[in-house]
Each structure stands twice: as structure tokens, then as C-alpha cells.
Amino acid sequence: MKNVVITNATFARYSDSPLTCLRQGGLEIIRTQRSPGTEADVLQCLNGDTVAIIVGFEPITRKVMTSAPALKVVAKHGIGVDNIDLEAAKELGVRVVNAPGTNSEAVADLVFGLMFCLARRIPDADAKVRAGEWPRVFGKQVWGAGLGILGLGMIGKAVARRARGFNMTVLAYDPYFNQEFARSIGVQQASIEEILAAADFVTLHMPYMESTKNLIGEKELKRMKPSAYLINAARGGVVDEGALLKALTDKTIAGAGIDAFSNEPPVGSPLLALPNVIVTPHMGAYTEEAMQLTSEFAARTVLEVLEGKKPACIIV
């Protein structure tokens, strides 16, 4: 019987409907034992009847794909596909799809959560009160601040919509800038350099690829205002973490909110010791609502590919 290997524990976590959808499509369900897992964990679950893989952050390498000779589709349970060997997939005729838009609102919520925590020093205040103190904790307003968005895709747009409710001046950069959307909510198009120089908060929403590797480095951080904050809820590799460490230590910028690291978990990262950094465990997409939407979308898309259809979310 044809099967689908599911590597991430969040798939169908809140409802069995995505599993039911796959079974009704004639697929047996095989789940890996660990999530997140390794290449070896994925390889253990593959066999000659594996036609699909639904993956989280596990590496889907050339070896993984060649170990499943009947493989037709790899579906990312999320957006970023940097853990999938796209070149190998293309050569082998394996479709790679993702789930655009399903977690946009969840990630945008976290961005604003990090923004408020940084501006109002909420974690610090919480720790002090728990320790028996009752300090005057001074912060900055988010209302009316300048927001810079690097990457005006679905998540960037969701962030921009929220910013309108806080009377923020929004500057955005995207190589495929949507003028119609920008006009509809008052977003101003700007270069990366202009955004870094002007914004009180800079939030990153660009995929990790060769062209965006270390997009924010020492030179870019020096362009930012000393009172500004950087938020990365995209991918760790978009930021040069060594340069960020120096900028935060030297007070080149005021602080950072980090949901994505180059190495995850970031065990031993010196960024974790800084008081002007708030860190979260790459949890931007992890809401019940987003996980359910993503699971349902991934299940439907897998079946569409197996039926010979070409959904709009095909990467290769």
C-alpha cells in the first residue's frame, strides 16, 4: 500500500481530519519516532511504497529522496523549504510544495509580542516582581513608532496590517513589491538602507537562500538607530549572529527579538546571555489555529500532486 511519511509531531496535532483526508486518498500513515528528527530518523521510515513526505525541519536530502524510489512529493508543513534539497528534487522529478499563508497570522502575532516585550521590557519586569522587587520599569511606546518590514510577503503583509492599528509609520522592502497592497494600507516602499536608517523596529520576513544569507550584517546593523530593535522571526541565516552579538554588546542597537537561529537549538550561543535580547524557540507558527490550517493544506496538496494536479504552491 502506498504510504506517506510524516516527520513532524505538529501535523494533525489538534484534529484527525488531515489524517482522515490522507487515508481517504488511499495512503497509509507512517510517522517518525522523533520530532524534530535527523536524516537517519527519516530514512528509517522510508520504503519502496513511500510516495510522499510531509516534513517540518528535518533534512530532506538527496539520500532521503533516492531512498524512496516511488517518491512523488515532499510537502513542507510550513513555509520555508531551506531544509529540502531543491536541486536534487528537481533532478529526481520530485515535487516540493509548501503551505503559504497558513501560519502568517500566527507569526505576525509573535512579531508584535516580541515588539511589546522589547519596548516595554516585559520579561525583565516580570522577573523583578517575582523576585520581590517593585521597580519603575521605563520603556518606549509602540504606538506611533516607525516600523521597517524586510519582506512584504504574506507574513510581512500580516505584520503591516497590525501596524496600522498602532498608528505606525510603515516602510517596507520586497524585491516583488505589491504596490496595490501598499497603497491600500499606507505602506511606503523603501530600500533596505532607508529602512534600517529610519525604523524604530525592523522585522525580517525573507526566506533563507544564498541571496539573503547574512543579509543583516555588521554594515547593516551600523545603519540602524541606537534606539532601534531588530526582530527575526524568519530564518536564522538571514542575520550574521556574530555581527548581531557585537552590535548588541556595543549598544549599536537597543535590542533584538529572536525566534530563529542559525543553529537550533542555539545551545551555547552568547546571544542567550545578553539582557537586551528576547529569545523564543522558533515558535512563530505554533498556534492551534495555524497548525490545523497548515496540516489540512499539506494533506490536500499531497493528494493533489499524487492525482496529477499542479497546485499553485509548487516550489519545484
N, C-alpha and C positions, 0 to 999 in steps of 0.2 A: 504493500500500500504506500502511495506517495505520502511524504511527510514534510512538515515544516519544523525547523529547529528554532526555538525561541531562547535567546540568551539572557534577556534582562527580566528581572523579577517584577518590574513595574507594569509589564504587559498584562492586561486583563486583571489588574490588581483589585479593581473596585467593581467589576461586573464580569460575568462569564460570557456576555454577549459576543465579544470578539473571538473567543474560543469556539463558541457555537457557530459563528459565521465561517470560520475556517473548516470546522468539521463538516458542516453542510456542503462546503465546497469540495469534499472528498479527501481532506487531508488529516493525517494522524499528527498529533501534537507531541513533540519531544522537547523537553526543557533541560537546559544545562543545570548542573548542580550548584554552581556558584555564580553570583552576580554582584558586582562586575567580575568577569572571569578573564582567563587568559586564552591565547590561541589554542593551547592544549585542551582547555575545557571545551572549546567549540569543536575541535577535531574529534574528541571522544564521542560526540553525539551524531556525527555525520555518517551516512551510509549511502549505498547506491540508489536509494529511493528518496533522498533529500532533494526536493525541488525548490525550497525556499528557506531563507534565514531571516528572522526578524531580530534585529540587533540593537543593543544600546551602545555602550562604549567599548565593547570588546573588539580586538583587532580582526578584521576580515581581510586576510592576506591572500596572496596568490596561492599559497599552500592550502589554505582553507578551501578556496574555490575549486582547486583541482582535485581536492579530496572528496568532492561531491560531484561526480561526473554528470548527474542529471540536474544540477542546479540551474534554475532559470532566473531567480530574482533574489536580491538582497534588499530588504526593506529596513530603513533606519527608523527606529522608534523615537523620532525627534527630527531635528533639522540638520545639524552638522554631519557631514559624511567624511571627515578627515581621518577617521579610523578604518575606512574602507579603501582598498587598493583599486582606484577607479580605472587605472590603465590596464590592470590585469582583467578587471571585469569586462572592459570594452573588448579586449583581445579574445576573451573566452566566450563572448556573447551573453554575458550575464547582465540582466537589467539591474540597475541600482535606483531605488526610489526613496524619497523621504516623505515627511508629513508636514508640509509648510502650513503655517497659520494655526496649528492645533495647540501650540503652547505659547503663542505670542502674548496673550493677556496675562498669563501666569508670570512670564519673565518680566514683563513691564511692571507688574505689581512689585516684584522683588527689587527692581531698579529703584523705584520710589521708596521702598522700605530702606534700602541702603542709603539713599539720599537723605532721608529723615534722620537715620541713625548717625550719619556723619555730621550733618548740620546741627543737630540738637544734642549730640553726644549721649545718646540714649543708653548704650551699653555701659558706658562709664558711670553715668548717673545711677543706673540700676545697681551696679556693683558697690558703689559707695553707700547707698541707702541700706543694702543688705548687710554691709559691714558696720552698721550703726551710725554712719555719718548722716548729716543733713546739710549738704553743701549748696552753695549757689553755683549752679552749672550754667554757664553762658554759652550760647551757640549763635547760629545765624539763621535767618529766615530763608525758607524755600520760596515762599510767596514773592513773586516779582523778580526772582533771580534769573540769570542767564543760563540757558541750557544748550549744550552742544551735543548733537547726535551724529556719530560717525557710523553710517549705515542706515538708510531710511527704507529698509525692507519692512516686512510685516511686523517685526518686533519694534523696530525704530518708529514706525507709524503709531503703534500702540502707546509707546512712551510719549510721543508728541501729542497725542490726544489727551493724555492725562495732564501734560504740562499746561495745556490751555486752561484747565480748571484751576491752576495755581498762578495764573496771570504771568507766566514765564515768557521771556523773550527766547524764542527757539531758533537756533541756527542749525542747519543740517548739511551733511555731505553724503553723497552717494554717487558712484560712477554712472548709475542709471536713474538719475534724479526724476522723481514724479512731480512735475510742475502742477498738475491739476490737484493732486492731494495737498501739496504745499500751500497753494492759494486758498484751498477750502478751509484750512485751519490756521493760516497765518504763519507758516514756517518759512524762514528765509534761507535761500540757498547760499552756501559759503564754501570756501576752500578749507581744507584741514587746518592750514596755518591760521586762517582767520578765526576759525572756531576755537582753536587752542588758546589764542591770544585774548579772546573776548569772554569766554564762558566761565561761569562760576562752578558749573558741574559739566563734566564731559563724560558721556556714556558711550560705550563701544558695542556695536551690533553688526560686526562684519565677520564673515566666515574666515576660518584659518586656511590659508593657502600660501603658495610661495610669494605672491604679490603682497600679502598682508602680514607676513612673518616679521615680528618686531616692528610693526607699523608705528607703535608708540615707543620711542627710544629716548636716549639722553637729549638729543636735539629738540625733539617734540615736547618733552616734559619741561625743558627750559623756556619754551614759548608760553607755557601756562602761567596764570597769575599765582602769586604765592598763597593767595587765599582760596584757590580753586581745588576741587576734588575730582579724582578720576574714578570711574566705576566700570568694571569689566565683568559683564555677565554674558560674554560671548565665548571666546576660546582663549586659553592661557597664552598660546604662542603669539597672539597679536600684540602682546606687551613684552618688552625686554625687561624681565623681572630684576635683573641686576641694576639696570638704569633706574627702575622704579624704586628699588631699595635706597639707592643713593639720593634720589630726589626727595624721598620721604624723610630720610635721616637728616639731610641738609636743609629741610623745610623749603625746598624749591617749590613744592606744592603742599597744601594743608593736610591732605589725607587721601585715602583710597578705600573703596569698597570692592572686594574681590570675590567673585563667585566661581571663577575659572582660573586654574593654574596650569603651567606648562607640564608639571608632573603632579598627578593626582593619585592618592592624597599627597599634599605637599609636606611630607614628614621632614623636619629639619630645616625648612625654609626660614631664613632670617626675617622674612616679612611677617611671620607669625608673632614675633616678639615686639613689634612696633606698636606703640599706643595709639598712633593715628591711622591705624588700619583696622577695618572690619572685614572679617572673612566668613564665608559660608561654603558649604560642601557641594558646589555645582548643583544647586537645588532649584534653580530658576524655573524649571519646567514642572517641578514636583508639587502640583496641586491635584486633588482628586478629579476636578473637572478636566484639567488639561490631560492627565493620564488616560482618562476614559476616552476623550476625543482622539488622542493620538493612537490608542490601541485600536479603536474602531476604524480609523482611517487606514492604519497599516494593514489590518486584516482585509479590508475591502480592496486595497491597492494590490496586495499579493494575488488575490483571486483574479483581479482584472488582468494582470500581466500573464498569469497562467492561462487565462481564457484567450490570449492573443490580442488583448486591447492595449492601447498606449495612453495611460493616464498622464495628465499634464505635469505631474511631479517627477517624471523620469529625469534622472541626472545623467546617466549613460545608458 
